[in-house]
Amino acid sequence: MEIPKIIGAGLVVIGVGMGIGRIGGSAMDAIARQPEATGKIQTAMLIAAALIEGIGFAALFAV
């Protein structure tokens, strides 16, 4: 019964990493297009990354 839990936890970590990486990459693209909006973009990026990480922690505890 341990192997499905380990696989599930691994998938959660991979998903969270991919989500935060995608947010970071998209934010860098947006900042490159509109440098004057850097502050707003960074704020939105950090909030979204924190929400994804929180959901990841909740999923790990559910596994």
MDTraj code that builds the backbone (N, CA, C; nanometers):
import mdtraj as md
import numpy as np

residues = "MET GLU ILE PRO LYS ILE ILE GLY ALA GLY LEU VAL VAL ILE GLY VAL GLY MET GLY ILE GLY ARG ILE GLY GLY SER ALA MET ASP ALA ILE ALA ARG GLN PRO GLU ALA THR GLY LYS ILE GLN THR ALA MET LEU ILE ALA ALA ALA LEU ILE GLU GLY ILE GLY PHE ALA ALA LEU PHE ALA VAL".split()
xyz = np.array([
    [0.0814, -0.1210, 0.0000],
    [0.0000, 0.0000, 0.0000],
    [0.0850, 0.1264, 0.0000],
    [0.2133, 0.1174, 0.0285],
    [0.2974, 0.2360, 0.0338],
    [0.3337, 0.2888, -0.1050],
    [0.3480, 0.2003, -0.2019],
    [0.3945, 0.2432, -0.3345],
    [0.2959, 0.3393, -0.4010],
    [0.1648, 0.3165, -0.3973],
    [0.0736, 0.4148, -0.4573],
    [0.0827, 0.5517, -0.3901],
    [0.1054, 0.5540, -0.2594],
    [0.1178, 0.6822, -0.1906],
    [0.2439, 0.7552, -0.2332],
    [0.3527, 0.6816, -0.2495],
    [0.4788, 0.7425, -0.2919],
    [0.4670, 0.7959, -0.4342],
    [0.4031, 0.7203, -0.5209],
    [0.3838, 0.7655, -0.6591],
    [0.2940, 0.8883, -0.6622],
    [0.1877, 0.8870, -0.5828],
    [0.0984, 1.0030, -0.5766],
    [0.1697, 1.1268, -0.5261],
    [0.2521, 1.1118, -0.4230],
    [0.3269, 1.2261, -0.3703],
    [0.4257, 1.2780, -0.4743],
    [0.4886, 1.1876, -0.5468],
    [0.5806, 1.2293, -0.6517],
    [0.5109, 1.3066, -0.7621],
    [0.3930, 1.2616, -0.7998],
    [0.3162, 1.3326, -0.9025],
    [0.2743, 1.4707, -0.8554],
    [0.2387, 1.4825, -0.7271],
    [0.2025, 1.6128, -0.6715],
    [0.3208, 1.7078, -0.6794],
    [0.4374, 1.6615, -0.6385],
    [0.5569, 1.7467, -0.6396],
    [0.5932, 1.7872, -0.7819],
    [0.5853, 1.6941, -0.8750],
    [0.6152, 1.7263, -1.0150],
    [0.5155, 1.8290, -1.0687],
    [0.3885, 1.8102, -1.0388],
    [0.2862, 1.9037, -1.0858],
    [0.3041, 2.0433, -1.0299],
    [0.3345, 2.0515, -0.9011],
    [0.3567, 2.1827, -0.8399],
    [0.4793, 2.2494, -0.9008],
    [0.5859, 2.1739, -0.9200],
    [0.7062, 2.2297, -0.9806],
    [0.6816, 2.2807, -1.1212],
    [0.6062, 2.2046, -1.1983],
    [0.5750, 2.2482, -1.3348],
    [0.4864, 2.3727, -1.3341],
    [0.3916, 2.3767, -1.2428],
    [0.3026, 2.4929, -1.2355],
    [0.3765, 2.6198, -1.1973],
    [0.4611, 2.6120, -1.0962],
    [0.5362, 2.7298, -1.0539],
    [0.6364, 2.7697, -1.1623],
    [0.6975, 2.6728, -1.2280],
    [0.7894, 2.7045, -1.3371],
    [0.7200, 2.7739, -1.4528],
    [0.6005, 2.7279, -1.4822],
    [0.5250, 2.7911, -1.5915],
    [0.4846, 2.9334, -1.5554],
    [0.4462, 2.9547, -1.4304],
    [0.4122, 3.0894, -1.3861],
    [0.5330, 3.1810, -1.3968],
    [0.6489, 3.1329, -1.3510],
    [0.7709, 3.2133, -1.3572],
    [0.8097, 3.2476, -1.5004],
    [0.8025, 3.1498, -1.5892],
    [0.8354, 3.1741, -1.7292],
    [0.7410, 3.2726, -1.7954],
    [0.6128, 3.2575, -1.7669],
    [0.5144, 3.3497, -1.8240],
    [0.5330, 3.4902, -1.7692],
    [0.5683, 3.5001, -1.6422],
    [0.5925, 3.6314, -1.5836],
    [0.7134, 3.6983, -1.6478],
    [0.8176, 3.6216, -1.6746],
    [0.9360, 3.6792, -1.7397],
    [0.9027, 3.7271, -1.8810],
    [0.8196, 3.6514, -1.9525],
    [0.7761, 3.6949, -2.0853],
    [0.6956, 3.8245, -2.0765],
    [0.6066, 3.8307, -1.9785],
    [0.5241, 3.9505, -1.9628],
    [0.6089, 4.0718, -1.9248],
    [0.7077, 4.0514, -1.8375],
    [0.7946, 4.1622, -1.7985],
    [0.8786, 4.2079, -1.9181],
    [0.9208, 4.1149, -2.0021],
    [0.9973, 4.1525, -2.1208],
    [0.9128, 4.2350, -2.2170],
    [0.7841, 4.2075, -2.2221],
    [0.6961, 4.2831, -2.3114],
    [0.6582, 4.4186, -2.2535],
    [0.6349, 4.4243, -2.1209],
    [0.5930, 4.5486, -2.0562],
    [0.6747, 4.5710, -1.9294],
    [0.7938, 4.6251, -1.9422],
    [0.8789, 4.6444, -1.8247],
    [0.8194, 4.7397, -1.7210],
    [0.7335, 4.8295, -1.7636],
    [0.6746, 4.9250, -1.6687],
    [0.5743, 4.8589, -1.5741],
    [0.5278, 4.7399, -1.6062],
    [0.4308, 4.6698, -1.5224],
    [0.4967, 4.5631, -1.4357],
    [0.6260, 4.5738, -1.4130],
    [0.7000, 4.4711, -1.3401],
    [0.6431, 4.4449, -1.2013],
    [0.6132, 4.5498, -1.1276],
    [0.5627, 4.5337, -0.9907],
    [0.4317, 4.4568, -0.9841],
    [0.3396, 4.4921, -1.0715],
    [0.2100, 4.4237, -1.0731],
    [0.2242, 4.2777, -1.1161],
    [0.3109, 4.2549, -1.2133],
    [0.3306, 4.1179, -1.2625],
    [0.3933, 4.0316, -1.1539],
    [0.4944, 4.0859, -1.0857],
    [0.5605, 4.0084, -0.9803],
    [0.4647, 3.9779, -0.8661],
    [0.3809, 4.0739, -0.8307],
    [0.2845, 4.0508, -0.7230],
    [0.1870, 3.9391, -0.7603],
    [0.1334, 3.9459, -0.8802],
    [0.0400, 3.8423, -0.9251],
    [0.1094, 3.7068, -0.9331],
    [0.2357, 3.7056, -0.9771],
    [0.3105, 3.5811, -0.9874],
    [0.3311, 3.5183, -0.8503],
    [0.3692, 3.5985, -0.7524],
    [0.3928, 3.5445, -0.6183],
    [0.2649, 3.4921, -0.5541],
    [0.1550, 3.5624, -0.5740],
    [0.0272, 3.5163, -0.5185],
    [-0.0138, 3.3836, -0.5832],
    [-0.0016, 3.3746, -0.7157],
    [-0.0387, 3.2505, -0.7849],
    [0.0524, 3.1354, -0.7430],
    [0.1828, 3.1621, -0.7290],
    [0.2755, 3.0561, -0.6880],
    [0.2446, 3.0084, -0.5465],
    [0.2094, 3.1012, -0.4580],
    [0.1747, 3.0631, -0.3213],
    [0.0478, 2.9785, -0.3180],
    [-0.0492, 3.0130, -0.4003],
    [-0.1725, 2.9331, -0.4052],
    [-0.1458, 2.7928, -0.4589],
    [-0.0644, 2.7828, -0.5614],
    [-0.0314, 2.6506, -0.6160],
    [0.0439, 2.5676, -0.5127],
    [0.1378, 2.6316, -0.4437],
    [0.2144, 2.5590, -0.3421],
    [0.1231, 2.5134, -0.2279],
    [0.0289, 2.5966, -0.1889],
    [-0.0649, 2.5586, -0.0833],
    [-0.1512, 2.4401, -0.1238],
    [-0.1963, 2.4402, -0.2468],
    [-0.2753, 2.3272, -0.2956],
    [-0.1892, 2.2017, -0.3004],
    [-0.0618, 2.2183, -0.3358],
    [0.0302, 2.1043, -0.3369],
    [0.0486, 2.0444, -0.1990],
    [0.0638, 2.1311, -0.0981],
    [0.0762, 2.0814, 0.0393],
    [-0.0502, 2.0082, 0.0823],
    [-0.1651, 2.0632, 0.0487],
    [-0.2913, 1.9981, 0.0841],
    [-0.3026, 1.8618, 0.0162],
    [-0.2590, 1.8547, -0.1090],
    [-0.2645, 1.7275, -0.1810],
    [-0.1680, 1.6263, -0.1202],
    [-0.0508, 1.6722, -0.0749],
    [0.0429, 1.5801, -0.0120],
    [-0.0138, 1.5217, 0.1163],
    [-0.0836, 1.6035, 0.1937],
    [-0.1416, 1.5529, 0.3174],
    [-0.2623, 1.4634, 0.2909],
    [-0.3282, 1.4827, 0.1764],
    [-0.4407, 1.3965, 0.1405],
    [-0.3919, 1.2595, 0.0934],
    [-0.2723, 1.2559, 0.0392],
    [-0.2138, 1.1294, -0.0087],
    [-0.1670, 1.0557, 0.1119],
])
top = md.Topology()
chain = top.add_chain()
for i, resn in enumerate(residues, 1):
    res = top.add_residue(resn, chain, resSeq=i)
    for name in ("N", "CA", "C"):
        top.add_atom(name, md.element.get_by_symbol(name[0]), res)
traj = md.Trajectory(xyz[None], top)
